[in-house]
Amino acid sequence: MPTYNKLIRDRIPQIIEKSGKNYRTETLDAERFEQELRLKLKEEMNEVLNANSREEILGELADLVEVIHALGDLYQLSPEEIEAQRRLKFEERGGFEKRIYLVDVED
């Protein structure tokens, strides 16, 4: 039996059950949930970095956004609040459209 020891989406146990396989899960307390979400954030980020096709990038970015929403929920931040903050930072600092790469700054 493979061991995973990782945070999974809510419907994964039902999917495993439908496949006829046995599984074990546990419910995490708030502190452990936050730890595991942060690990999941890294996992999903790495999957984005390793994706090669447009389709793979789309799926992995969707997973990454789901983890971001879960972390936001944990801190009682709505997707709208996160987006508003993103827009504010965009207005103040811009985005990445111009592909500017900072080499150095004179002291």
The 8 nearest C-alpha neighbors of each residue, nearest first, counted from 0:
[[1, 2, 22, 21, 3, 20, 23, 4],
 [2, 0, 3, 4, 22, 23, 21, 20],
 [3, 1, 4, 0, 5, 22, 23, 24],
 [2, 4, 5, 1, 6, 7, 0, 24],
 [5, 3, 2, 6, 24, 7, 1, 35],
 [6, 4, 3, 7, 35, 39, 38, 2],
 [5, 7, 35, 39, 8, 4, 36, 32],
 [8, 6, 5, 9, 11, 10, 12, 39],
 [7, 9, 11, 10, 6, 12, 65, 66],
 [10, 8, 11, 7, 12, 13, 6, 14],
 [9, 11, 13, 12, 8, 14, 7, 15],
 [10, 12, 14, 13, 8, 9, 15, 7],
 [13, 11, 15, 14, 10, 16, 9, 22],
 [14, 12, 16, 10, 11, 15, 17, 9],
 [13, 15, 11, 17, 16, 12, 10, 18],
 [16, 14, 12, 18, 13, 17, 20, 11],
 [15, 17, 13, 19, 18, 14, 20, 12],
 [18, 16, 14, 19, 15, 13, 20, 12],
 [17, 19, 15, 16, 20, 14, 13, 21],
 [20, 18, 16, 17, 21, 15, 14, 22],
 [21, 19, 18, 16, 15, 22, 17, 14],
 [20, 22, 16, 19, 23, 15, 18, 0],
 [23, 21, 20, 24, 15, 12, 16, 0],
 [22, 24, 25, 21, 12, 2, 4, 3],
 [25, 23, 22, 26, 12, 4, 27, 7],
 [24, 26, 27, 23, 28, 6, 4, 22],
 [27, 25, 28, 24, 32, 31, 29, 6],
 [28, 26, 32, 31, 25, 29, 30, 35],
 [27, 29, 31, 30, 32, 26, 33, 25],
 [30, 28, 32, 31, 33, 27, 73, 34],
 [31, 29, 33, 32, 28, 34, 27, 35],
 [30, 32, 34, 33, 28, 29, 27, 35],
 [31, 33, 29, 35, 27, 30, 34, 28],
 [32, 34, 36, 30, 31, 35, 37, 29],
 [35, 33, 31, 37, 32, 36, 38, 30],
 [34, 36, 38, 32, 37, 33, 39, 31],
 [37, 35, 39, 33, 38, 34, 32, 40],
 [36, 38, 40, 34, 35, 39, 33, 41],
 [39, 37, 35, 41, 40, 36, 42, 34],
 [38, 40, 42, 36, 37, 41, 43, 35],
 [39, 41, 37, 43, 38, 42, 44, 36],
 [40, 42, 44, 38, 39, 43, 45, 37],
 [43, 41, 39, 45, 40, 44, 38, 46],
 [42, 44, 46, 40, 45, 63, 41, 39],
 [43, 45, 41, 47, 46, 42, 40, 48],
 [46, 44, 48, 42, 47, 43, 41, 49],
 [45, 47, 43, 49, 48, 44, 50, 59],
 [48, 46, 44, 50, 59, 45, 49, 56],
 [47, 49, 45, 46, 50, 44, 51, 56],
 [50, 48, 46, 47, 45, 51, 56, 44],
 [51, 49, 47, 55, 56, 48, 46, 52],
 [52, 50, 49, 55, 56, 53, 48, 54],
 [51, 53, 55, 54, 56, 50, 57, 49],
 [52, 54, 56, 55, 57, 51, 50, 58],
 [55, 53, 57, 52, 56, 58, 51, 50],
 [56, 54, 52, 58, 50, 57, 53, 59],
 [57, 55, 53, 59, 50, 54, 58, 60],
 [58, 56, 54, 60, 55, 59, 53, 61],
 [59, 57, 61, 55, 56, 60, 54, 62],
 [58, 60, 62, 56, 47, 61, 57, 55],
 [59, 61, 63, 57, 62, 58, 56, 64],
 [62, 60, 64, 58, 59, 63, 57, 65],
 [63, 61, 59, 65, 60, 64, 58, 66],
 [62, 64, 60, 66, 65, 43, 61, 59],
 [63, 65, 67, 61, 66, 62, 60, 68],
 [66, 64, 62, 68, 63, 67, 61, 69],
 [65, 67, 69, 63, 68, 64, 40, 70],
 [68, 66, 64, 70, 65, 69, 71, 63],
 [67, 69, 71, 65, 66, 70, 72, 64],
 [68, 70, 66, 72, 71, 67, 73, 65],
 [71, 69, 73, 67, 72, 68, 66, 74],
 [70, 72, 76, 68, 74, 69, 73, 75],
 [73, 71, 75, 69, 74, 70, 76, 68],
 [72, 74, 70, 71, 75, 69, 76, 33],
 [73, 75, 71, 72, 76, 70, 69, 77],
 [76, 74, 72, 73, 71, 77, 70, 69],
 [77, 75, 71, 72, 74, 80, 78, 81],
 [76, 78, 80, 79, 71, 81, 75, 72],
 [77, 79, 81, 80, 82, 68, 76, 71],
 [78, 80, 82, 77, 81, 83, 76, 84],
 [81, 79, 83, 77, 82, 78, 76, 84],
 [80, 82, 78, 84, 79, 83, 85, 77],
 [81, 83, 85, 79, 84, 80, 78, 86],
 [84, 82, 80, 86, 85, 81, 79, 87],
 [85, 83, 87, 81, 82, 86, 88, 80],
 [84, 86, 82, 88, 83, 87, 89, 81],
 [87, 85, 89, 83, 84, 88, 90, 82],
 [88, 86, 84, 90, 89, 85, 83, 91],
 [89, 87, 91, 85, 90, 86, 92, 84],
 [88, 90, 93, 86, 87, 92, 94, 91],
 [89, 91, 87, 88, 93, 92, 86, 94],
 [92, 90, 88, 89, 93, 87, 86, 94],
 [93, 91, 89, 88, 90, 94, 87, 95],
 [94, 92, 89, 90, 91, 95, 88, 96],
 [93, 95, 89, 96, 92, 97, 88, 90],
 [94, 96, 98, 97, 93, 99, 89, 92],
 [95, 97, 98, 94, 99, 93, 89, 100],
 [98, 96, 99, 95, 94, 100, 93, 101],
 [99, 97, 95, 96, 100, 94, 101, 93],
 [98, 100, 97, 101, 95, 96, 102, 94],
 [101, 99, 102, 98, 97, 103, 95, 96],
 [102, 100, 103, 99, 104, 98, 105, 97],
 [101, 103, 100, 104, 99, 105, 98, 106],
 [104, 102, 101, 105, 100, 106, 99, 98],
 [105, 103, 106, 102, 101, 100, 99, 92],
 [104, 106, 103, 102, 101, 100, 99, 92],
 [105, 104, 103, 102, 101, 100, 99, 92]]
